[in-house]
Amino acid sequence: MKLLDGRTVSQRIKDELKKEVAGLGQKPGLAVIIVGDDSASKVYVRNKKKACEEIGFYSRVYELPAETSEEDLLALVQTLNQEDIINGILVQLPLPSHINEEKILMAIDHIKDVDAFHPVNVGKIMIGNYDFLPCTPAGVMELIRESGIEVAGKECVVVGRSNIVGKPQAMLLLHANGAVTICHSKTKNLAQHTKRADILVASVGIRNFITADMVKEGAVVIDVGMNRNEEGKLCGDVDFENVSKIAGAITPVPGGVGLMTIAMLMKNTLKAAQLQSK
């Protein structure tokens, strides 16, 4: 069994970005907005800020109270759209229920949309002519590539259909010539689909949801889940202990996809700075 190590690959990407940034006239700038006190979101934001410092980006974090109005958040996004020093804008999801996520994501200038959630960027991904890719699916593809795993012609099954991971992940696997199936909460006989997969991507947000009896011998298993067990330790959507005994390759949690997500965000921020300088 091969462990798909996000630490090594993400560090290599960050080292390469550091060299590129050193050759630029101006530091790329990333603004991250977090609304409310979601503990997982705060960890993500802290890690993003740390990565910016390591690579040499300019970063700014806005920690807003949960009661922030939609109007105030929109006004902040519009201000950042106009700031030349800010090349990338990221609004940490989820947002409090009184704020319309779609309206906020639509307000971000698509050339500063380093999460690739704006409809313009989503449309570009659909036709395969994109500037930015969503960070988690892009990180998954990078891990697969780095490990020398061929996607073309393989049976690829994605469990989860979110706009953030599931749908774009399926599209990227399709662009790489995989034969793709998307499964979700309404899929009947789920194990019949997952058991066929040469490459299985789990993104459902339920701890240990993918069990060993759902996985084909020798399959590549990518765990996008970020959950916590009874002891408060991070764990994924895959029962790692048992699935790792039959998988050909598998990502750990932590130390897998999460680190790749941040590395790809940094890559998108540099790309945004390059596009805007033109």
Secondary structure, DSSP 8 states (H G I E B T S, - for coil): -EE--HHHHHHHHHHHHHHHHHTSSS--EEEEEEES--HHHHHHHHHHHHHHHHHT-EEEEEEE-TT--HHHHHHHHHHHHH-TT--EEEE-S---TTS-HHHHHHHS-TTSBTT--SHHHHHHHHHT--S---HHHHHHHHHHHHTT---TT-EEEEE---TTTHHHHHHHHHHTT-EEEEE-TT-SSHHHHHTT-SEEEE-S--TT-B-GGGS-TT-EEEE---EE-TTS-EE-SB-HHHHTTT-SEE--SSSSHHHHHHHHHHHHHHHHHHHHH-
